[in-house]
């Protein structure tokens, strides 16, 4: 039988995390003691106050039916309440918020809702691979915005050619950033909003790590005057509340864009399971509870342990101010794949090569701080024995 796969699959780059996972599984199958700093999946359970809300919802008659694609009104009100309490942004729960089956789902489906074949999408690199793959599935054309250390991992808007500015319909940004951990200021957001307005470009801000920070709380792009007229922002409960497998998130902002996304979703999914929405309501309402502050403190401490160890081993590392990722510069003379390969082969440590996030990520590897402190210290001891 001939190859049945659609041509569009051939246009996709290899999915980074799948390749890393296969290599990790092979090492584990060989009986090796692997320490996994790869995919960012929290290692601790979902907080009990969220689990309690889920149990109550599961015991409620009628909670097993289909739910609205855009989410229960209570879920949308909780999201609006969170935006007001956290950022001072007023959101209308009736038309300025939509529930998502994880932010990855919304990010992947947005291009289907707002771009046509051959439309240009501005994509940061290094960056989350779904920005590119979602564009490819929708038939769009990616224009890379290089993120560089010299520009603090922010896109230099002045480098985008004028003809690309005229053609671009959608622009992705992501702060706090994955994989670089960089943060953006309100001043940068003001410049991005002005750029998008001048060029009639829809802004999509991926704010999945907005609650994983160590000092100053990162801002929302919707805090900028006029941003809701040309932007939507994605928020995820996965990282903040240890809920990666629950698949619960939301998007807020420009109503007609959210309505277009809802139309795509209504043809592809049947809404989020109600008990999960009830859990999400409890989570969003409790975003500032002591349990969540303790999680941030824990990541802060893990960060300090691995940063200290890498520096003692001669690595160049800037401590991140947000996310639970560490973006570490490769030892001189080594590329990111060779570093990742050597760490796995010689120390049984899994990290993500920066080149897997795009060619501008070369020269760095990403550590995820989702490993308990004892294992972080064990990994530090292994790394210290290597000579580069």
N, C-alpha and C positions, 0 to 999 in steps of 0.2 A: 504494500500500500504506500502511496506517495506521502510525503510529509504533509500532515494535516494542519500544522501550525499556521496561524495568521502571520502575514508578512511583518506586521507591526512588532511582533515579538523579537524579530531579528534586529530591530532598530534600538532595542533596549540595551543599555550597558549591563554587564553582569551584576546581579544584585549582591552587593558587598557582604551583607550579613549572612546570606545563605552560604557563600563560599567559606567565610570564616567559621561558621557553625559546622560545616562538613569536616574541616580540618581539626576542629576541637573534638568532635565526636570520634574521629579516628584515633586521636591521642588517648582519649578516655577509654576507648575499646581496647587499647593496647595496655591498659592497666596503669597509665601514668597519672600522677597527682596534679591535675590541671587547676590552676588558679585563673579564673575567667574575668578579665577586665574588658571584655568585648562589648556585647550589646547592653545598653542601659536598661536593665530590668531590676528594680529594687529587690533586695534580698530579704527584707523584713515583711511581715504580714500586714494586711490592711488594718488600720487602727480599729479597735474594738467598738468605738462609738458608731462607726460606719457599719460594721457587721451587725450590731444590734438593730440598727434601722432596717437593714436588709431582712433580718429574721422576722421583724414585725410585718414587713411588707409581704413576705412569703406566706405568712399565716392569714393574710387578709383575703377573704373571698373576692373573686373578680379581678385579681391582680395578674392573671395569666393570659389575658386577651391581647389582641393587637392594640398598639398605642399610636397616636398621631405621629406622622413622619417627623414633624417639627419638634416633637417632644410634648410632654404634659405641660399644661400652663404652670403648674407648681414648679416644675423643673426650670422653665424659662424665667419665672419670677425669681427663683433662687439665683440663677445666673445674673440677672439684672441687679439683684441685691448685692451680690459679690462685687460686680463692677462698680457699683456706687460706693460701697464700703472701702474697697481696696484702692480704687483709682479716682474716685470722685466723678466718674462718668455716668451720666444718666442714660439708661437703656430702656426702650419700650419693649416689654416682654411679648407684646402681641405681634410685632413685626420686625424687631431688631435683634432677635436671638433665635437660634435654631440648635436643637440637640443633634449630636453626631455620634456615630458608633466608633468612637475614638477619633482623634484629630487626623490621623493618617487617612482615614476614610474620607473625611471632608476635604483634605488637601488634595487627595488623588482625584476626587470627583469635581472639584471646582473648575478646572479647565474645560471639562465637558459642558459646563453650564454657561461659560462666559466667553470662550474663544471659538473661532472657526478655523478650519484647516488653513494652514500657512500663516496664521496670525503669529506675531512674535511675542514671546514671553521672556522677561528678564529674570534670570535665575542666578542666585549667588553660588560661587564655587571657591572653596569647598562648601558643601551644603548637604542637607538631607536629600537622599536620592529621589524621593517621591516628587519633589518639585519638577524634576526632569522627566521622570517616567509618566507622570500625569499629563504633562504637556505632549509627550509623544503619543500617548493613547488618544488624545483629542485631535491629533493631526497638526499640532502647533510646532513652531520653530523656536528652539531655545537660543537665547543670546546670553552668554556667560558674563556675569559681573565678577571679576576676580576680587577675592578678599585676600589682603596681604598683611603680613605682620607690620610692615612700615606704615600702613594706614589703619592700624589698630583693628584689623579684621572687619572694617566697614567698607562697603562699595564706594568707589570714587565716582560719583555721578558725572563728573566732568569728562570722564573717559568714555562714556557711552556715545557713540556716533550720532549725529543729528538725524540721519536717515533711519537709524534704529529707534530713536526716540519717537519719530513720527509713526513708525509701524507698530510699536509696542502697544499691547492691549492690557497686559497683566504684568505685575512686578511682585516677586516674592522677596520678603525680608524676614529675618529670624533672630530676635534678640530677647533674652540671652541666647547666645548662638550655640548650635550644635553643628560642627564638632569643636569649634575653637574656644567656647566658653566666653567669648567677648560680650560685653554689654554695650548698649547704646544709650545715649542721653536724649533728653527731650529736645535739645538743640539739633541733634542729628535727625530726629523724627520730624521736626519742623522743616528741615531742608528736604527731606524725602517727600513730605506732603506737598510742599511747594513745587517740587519737580514733577510729581504725578499730576498735580492740577494743571501746570503749564503745558503738559504733554498729553492730557486726557488719558491717563493710565489708571487702571484699577490697582489699588494696593492690597496685598494680602500679607498680613503679618502673623507669623507663626510664633505664638507666645507660650509654647508648651512648658517652658522652664521658668515662668515668671515668679513662681513661689519657691524656687530652689536658689536661694541667695544667702550670702554670708555677712554682708554689712548693710549697704543701702538697698532698699527694695527697688527693683527695676520698674521703669514706667511702662505705660501702655501707649501705643500710637494714637488711640482714640482720645487721649488727653489733649491732643492738638486741636485747636479751633478749626472747624471745617473738615476734620478727618472723616467723620461719619458719612460725608457726602461722596467720598471716593475710596473708602477702605473698609475691609472687614478684618477681624482679628480672631485667630483660633486659640482656644484655651483647652488644655487637657487636664483631666483629673488623674492621669496615669502616674506621673512622676511625683506630684505633690503629696498624694494620698496613698501611694503604693497600690495602685489599682490598674496596672498595665493590662492584665488579662480581662478586666471587666468591660473594656471598650466603652468608655463614657467620656464625652467631651462636648464642647459647644463652640459656636461661632457667633460673633456679634458684629453689628455695624450696619452698613448700607442695606436698606430693606429690599430693594429690587434684586440685588445680588443674592441675598439669602433666599429670596423667593425662587430665583432661578436654580439655586443649589437644591432647594426643597423639591423642585420638579424632577430633577435628576434622581434624587433619593427616592421619591415616591414610586419611581419605576424600577428601582433596584433593591430596596429594602422595605421592611414593614415596621420600622420604628424600634426603639430601644425597649427591652424588657422592663416592665414597670417596676419590679423590685430593685433593679439596678438604678433606675431613675430616682427612686426613693432614697437609695444609698447616696446617689450623687447630690441630692438636695441636702442631706445631712452633712456631707463633706463640704460643699460650698458654704453652707451656713457656718461651719466650724473651721474655716480656713485659718483662723488665728488662734485656735486652741493650743494648749501647752504641748499636746502630742505632736503637732505639726512643727512647732518651734524646736522641739527635741530632735526631730528628724533632721532639720537644718543643722543643728549643732553637731549631730553625729557625722554628717557629710563634711562639715567644716573640719572636724578632728581628723577624719580619714584623709582629707586633702592634705592637711599639714604633715601627716605621717609619710605619705608617699612623696610629697614634694621634698621633704628633708632627705629621704633616702635617695631619690634620684639626684639631688644636688651633690650629696656625698659621693655618689658614683660618677660624678663629673658631667651629668646632664645639665642642659640649660632649660630651666622650667620657670614660667611665670605663674604664680598661684592664681587660680581662677577666682573671680568674685561672685560667680553664679554658675548654675547647672551642677550636675554631679559628674562632670567630665574634666579631665586634665589633658591639655593639648601640649604635648612635650616635644621639644625639638630633638630630632635624631642626632646621635653622636656624629661628629664631623667625619665625612667620607662615606657615610652610609645612607641609603635611601630607605623609605618607609617600609617597603615590602621586605627588604633584607633584614631590617631591624625586627619587624614582626615575626618573620620566619625564624630568626635566631632566638628570639625570646621563647618561642614555642618549642623549638627543637632542643634548646640547651637548658631552659629553666622551667619548661611546662607552664609558661605564662601566656595568656591570650590578650593581645591588644589589637586595635584596629589601625591598619596603615592609612596614613592621611591621604595617599594617592587614591584610595578607594572612594573618597568623597569628591574626586575630581583632581585634575593634574595640578591645580594650584594648592592642593593639600600636601603635595610632596614635600618631604623634609620633616614631617611631623608624624607622631603616632598618638592615638587617643586612648587614654585609660578611663574606664568607667569606675566610679567610686562606689559601686554596688557590691562590695565584697566586705565581709566583716573584718574588724580591726586586726584580729589575730592572723587572718590570711593576708591582710595588707602588709603586716610586719614580716610574715614569712616570705611574701613576694619581694619585699625590700631586701631581705637577706640574700635571696637568690640573685637579684639584679646586681647587688654589690660585688658578687664574686666574678662577674663578667668583666673582661678587658676588651675595650673597643679599639 
